[in-house]
Amino acid sequence: FFSMIPKIATGIASLVKDL
């Protein structure tokens, strides 16, 4: 589970940049 956190965090960060 914790190994997926970096990927999710990166995905959210990229989405925030688009806003």
C-alpha positions in Angstrom: 0.0 0.0 0.0 2.7 2.5 1.0 4.6 1.8 -2.2 1.6 3.3 -4.1 1.5 6.6 -2.1 4.4 8.2 -4.1 2.6 7.4 -7.4 -0.7 8.9 -6.1 1.0 11.9 -4.6 2.7 12.6 -8.0 -0.6 12.2 -9.8 -2.3 14.6 -7.5 0.6 17.1 -7.8 0.4 17.0 -11.6 -3.4 17.6 -11.4 -2.9 20.6 -9.1 -0.4 22.1 -11.5 -3.0 21.9 -14.3 -5.5 23.9 -12.3 
